[in-house]
Amino acid sequence: MQLELTPSQRLVAESPTRATFVAACPGSGKSTALCARARHLLRTARPTDLVLLTFSVKARKDLQRRLEPVSYTHLRAHETRHD
């Protein structure tokens, strides 16, 4: 599944920095950018070096659903302590 990215999302996904922080309004495409970033990093990084953080169960489930087609069985999900 190919993600359609805006220019801003592409900057996030392909950023050469190790850590990337994205803050934007609801509905702006943060989850799409984060999924694209994860896919980009997983092409070259060890899966154990990758951490994806969300601040709600809903966001975590959405990211899992979007990354599911990638089929990386070594990715693990951890529950959040608040929602």
N, CA, C and O of each residue as an XYZ file, in Angstrom:
332
protein
N       0.840     -1.171      0.000
C       0.000      0.000      0.000
C       0.888      1.237      0.000
O       1.698      1.417      0.909
N       0.746      2.076     -0.991
C       1.517      3.303     -1.117
C       0.743      4.441     -0.466
O      -0.428      4.656     -0.778
N       1.392      5.168      0.434
C       0.752      6.306      1.076
C       0.923      7.550      0.211
O       2.021      7.827     -0.271
N      -0.144      8.289      0.018
C      -0.088      9.561     -0.701
C       0.278     10.629      0.313
O      -0.473     10.860      1.261
N       1.424     11.289      0.130
C       1.910     12.266      1.092
C       1.905     13.678      0.518
O       2.167     13.890     -0.666
N       1.599     14.636      1.387
C       1.748     16.041      1.021
C       3.237     16.383      1.112
O       4.004     15.598      1.672
N       3.664     17.514      0.585
C       5.077     17.894      0.723
C       5.537     17.965      2.189
O       6.655     17.556      2.505
N       4.693     18.476      3.071
C       5.061     18.549      4.493
C       5.194     17.152      5.108
O       6.119     16.901      5.881
N       4.286     16.258      4.770
C       4.358     14.885      5.279
C       5.607     14.184      4.759
O       6.244     13.422      5.486
N       5.954     14.441      3.511
C       7.152     13.826      2.932
C       8.410     14.297      3.666
O       9.337     13.515      3.876
N       8.439     15.577      4.055
C       9.575     16.085      4.836
C       9.729     15.325      6.151
O      10.844     15.003      6.561
N       8.621     15.042      6.801
C       8.648     14.267      8.053
C       9.110     12.848      7.768
O      10.006     12.338      8.441
N       8.512     12.216      6.787
C       8.796     10.808      6.493
C      10.251     10.576      6.113
O      10.833      9.557      6.487
N      10.837     11.495      5.387
C      12.185     11.285      4.869
C      13.245     12.134      5.574
O      14.348     12.308      5.056
N      12.913     12.656      6.738
C      13.849     13.488      7.494
C      15.132     12.711      7.803
O      15.065     11.552      8.212
N      16.293     13.334      7.612
C      17.552     12.645      7.901
C      17.897     12.611      9.391
O      18.858     11.953      9.791
N      17.117     13.317     10.210
C      17.402     13.335     11.647
C      16.963     12.029     12.298
O      16.068     11.344     11.803
N      17.601     11.700     13.404
C      17.245     10.460     14.110
C      15.877     10.545     14.746
O      15.084      9.608     14.646
N      15.593     11.656     15.398
C      14.305     11.835     16.076
C      13.509     12.914     15.352
O      14.065     13.908     14.885
N      12.220     12.703     15.270
C      11.353     13.667     14.604
C      10.138     13.913     15.481
O       9.478     12.968     15.913
N       9.844     15.171     15.744
C       8.678     15.557     16.534
C       7.704     16.264     15.608
O       8.080     17.185     14.882
N       6.440     15.824     15.636
C       5.429     16.422     14.776
C       4.287     16.907     15.641
O       3.676     16.123     16.366
N       3.997     18.186     15.572
C       2.857     18.768     16.284
C       2.023     19.526     15.263
O       2.536     20.384     14.545
N       0.750     19.208     15.203
C      -0.135     19.868     14.244
C      -1.573     19.680     14.703
O      -1.856     18.902     15.615
N      -2.457     20.393     14.066
C      -3.873     20.337     14.451
C      -4.506     18.998     14.057
O      -3.977     18.288     13.202
N      -5.636     18.657     14.680
C      -6.335     17.419     14.333
C      -6.691     17.375     12.843
O      -7.093     18.378     12.253
N      -6.536     16.207     12.263
C      -6.902     16.034     10.868
C      -5.877     16.519      9.869
O      -6.151     16.566      8.670
N      -4.697     16.882     10.347
C      -3.679     17.436      9.447
C      -2.807     16.376      8.790
O      -2.026     16.687      7.891
N      -2.932     15.122      9.230
C      -2.165     14.052      8.602
C      -0.947     13.599      9.391
O      -0.013     13.040      8.816
N      -0.941     13.832     10.706
C       0.197     13.411     11.533
C       0.374     11.899     11.516
O       1.498     11.412     11.390
N      -0.706     11.157     11.638
C      -0.607      9.690     11.661
C      -0.104      9.154     10.327
O       0.689      8.213     10.290
N      -0.560      9.743      9.248
C      -0.085      9.336      7.925
C       1.409      9.591      7.805
O       2.150      8.746      7.306
N       1.849     10.757      8.263
C       3.276     11.092      8.213
C       4.083     10.145      9.098
O       5.168      9.712      8.711
N       3.568      9.824     10.272
C       4.264      8.921     11.184
C       4.376      7.513     10.597
O       5.422      6.876     10.718
N       3.330      7.035      9.977
C       3.381      5.715      9.333
C       4.395      5.706      8.196
O       5.161      4.754      8.046
N       4.395      6.755      7.408
C       5.356      6.847      6.307
C       6.776      6.909      6.854
O       7.690      6.324      6.274
N       6.966      7.611      7.962
C       8.287      7.689      8.607
C       8.716      6.309      9.086
O       9.862      5.914      8.869
N       7.829      5.574      9.729
C       8.151      4.229     10.207
C       8.539      3.320      9.051
O       9.530      2.594      9.133
N       7.771      3.358      7.986
C       8.087      2.527      6.815
C       9.439      2.902      6.224
O      10.221      2.034      5.837
N       9.708      4.205      6.159
C      10.980      4.689      5.631
C      12.143      4.184      6.496
O      13.139      3.684      5.972
N      12.012      4.315      7.803
C      13.074      3.886      8.717
C      13.265      2.372      8.712
O      14.393      1.889      8.811
N      12.187      1.633      8.598
C      12.281      0.168      8.633
C      12.961     -0.413      7.397
O      13.304     -1.596      7.378
N      13.156      0.395      6.380
C      13.890     -0.085      5.205
C      15.371     -0.277      5.525
O      16.038     -1.125      4.933
N      15.882      0.525      6.477
C      17.315      0.474      6.762
C      17.659      0.253      8.228
O      18.743     -0.249      8.529
N      16.779      0.609      9.141
C      17.081      0.511     10.571
C      16.706     -0.862     11.128
O      15.889     -1.587     10.560
N      17.327     -1.189     12.250
C      16.901     -2.401     12.959
C      15.582     -2.091     13.647
O      15.431     -1.017     14.230
N      14.635     -3.001     13.592
C      13.323     -2.752     14.205
C      13.420     -2.432     15.696
O      12.595     -1.687     16.225
N      14.411     -2.984     16.368
C      14.554     -2.722     17.796
C      15.024     -1.299     18.076
O      15.000     -0.861     19.226
N      15.450     -0.573     17.051
C      15.875      0.816     17.212
C      14.738      1.810     17.005
O      14.941      3.016     17.144
N      13.555      1.323     16.679
C      12.438      2.193     16.334
C      11.419      2.240     17.468
O      10.997      1.202     17.978
N      11.029      3.451     17.856
C       9.998      3.650     18.874
C       8.957      4.605     18.303
O       9.286      5.706     17.864
N       7.704      4.176     18.313
C       6.597      5.037     17.905
C       5.776      5.332     19.153
O       5.362      4.407     19.852
N       5.536      6.593     19.438
C       4.770      6.975     20.613
C       3.477      7.653     20.210
O       3.456      8.511     19.327
N       2.404      7.260     20.867
C       1.130      7.952     20.722
C       0.620      8.231     22.130
O       1.135      7.683     23.104
N      -0.371      9.064     22.228
C      -0.876      9.432     23.536
C      -2.312      9.000     23.767
O      -2.988      9.524     24.653
N      -2.781      8.048     22.975
C      -4.107      7.488     23.210
C      -4.174      6.089     22.610
O      -3.431      5.753     21.688
N      -5.078      5.286     23.153
C      -5.293      3.934     22.632
C      -5.813      4.015     21.198
O      -5.420      3.221     20.343
N      -6.691      4.972     20.944
C      -7.254      5.130     19.598
C      -6.149      5.380     18.574
O      -6.145      4.776     17.502
N      -5.214      6.269     18.903
C      -4.112      6.575     17.975
C      -3.219      5.359     17.779
O      -2.772      5.100     16.662
N      -2.949      4.609     18.845
C      -2.116      3.416     18.733
C      -2.774      2.387     17.815
O      -2.115      1.802     16.955
N      -4.069      2.170     18.002
C      -4.776      1.196     17.161
C      -4.794      1.643     15.704
O      -4.684      0.819     14.796
N      -4.932      2.944     15.482
C      -4.929      3.464     14.123
C      -3.562      3.235     13.471
O      -3.491      2.830     12.310
N      -2.485      3.489     14.205
C      -1.146      3.256     13.657
C      -0.917      1.777     13.373
O      -0.345      1.427     12.341
N      -1.353      0.916     14.269
C      -1.206     -0.528     14.029
C      -1.947     -0.940     12.762
O      -1.428     -1.710     11.954
N      -3.158     -0.427     12.595
C      -3.955     -0.766     11.412
C      -3.246     -0.297     10.144
O      -3.208     -1.016      9.146
N      -2.689      0.909     10.188
C      -2.026      1.457      9.006
C      -0.704      0.755      8.700
O      -0.303      0.649      7.541
N      -0.035      0.280      9.744
C       1.245     -0.401      9.521
C       1.075     -1.898      9.268
O       2.028     -2.566      8.866
N      -0.106     -2.425      9.493
C      -0.365     -3.849      9.326
C       0.053     -4.388      7.959
O       0.635     -5.470      7.891
N      -0.222     -3.670      6.871
C       0.193     -4.196      5.562
C       1.709     -4.376      5.440
O       2.172     -5.146      4.599
N       2.484     -3.671      6.271
C       3.931     -3.789      6.214
C       4.357     -5.163      6.727
O       5.363     -5.721      6.288
N       3.568     -5.700      7.668
C       3.768     -7.056      8.163
C       5.116     -7.276      8.828
O       5.801     -8.260      8.546
N       5.492     -6.372      9.699
C       6.699     -6.556     10.497
C       6.297     -7.205     11.811
O       5.797     -6.531     12.712
N       6.511     -8.495     11.923
C       6.060     -9.227     13.105
C       6.855     -8.873     14.347
O       6.420     -9.194     15.453
N       8.002     -8.224     14.208
C       8.825     -7.892     15.350
C       8.419     -6.572     16.009
O       8.989     -6.205     17.036
N       7.441     -5.844     15.438
C       6.966     -4.633     16.084
C       6.023     -5.015     17.210
O       5.179     -5.897     17.049
N       6.165     -4.358     18.339
C       5.331     -4.672     19.492
C       4.522     -3.438     19.877
O       4.967     -2.304     19.704
N       3.331     -3.683     20.400
C       2.477     -2.595     20.857
C       2.382     -2.652     22.376
O       2.298     -3.728     22.969
N       2.396     -1.504     22.977
C       2.228     -1.386     24.427
C       1.080     -0.438     24.701
O       0.929      0.585     24.033
N       0.275     -0.784     25.689
C      -0.870      0.042     26.022
C      -0.446      1.362     26.652
O       0.590      1.454     27.311
N      -1.253      2.356     26.438
C      -1.037      3.643     27.092
C      -1.653      3.599     28.481
O      -2.505      2.755     28.758
N      -1.229      4.495     29.349
C      -1.743      4.538     30.713
C      -2.919      5.484     30.830
O      -3.558      5.537     31.881
N      -3.219      6.220     29.798
C      -4.338      7.164     29.830
C      -4.930      7.288     28.439
O      -4.317      6.864     27.459
N      -6.111      7.863     28.350
C      -6.763      8.014     27.052
C      -7.498      9.316     26.974
O      -8.111      9.619     25.951
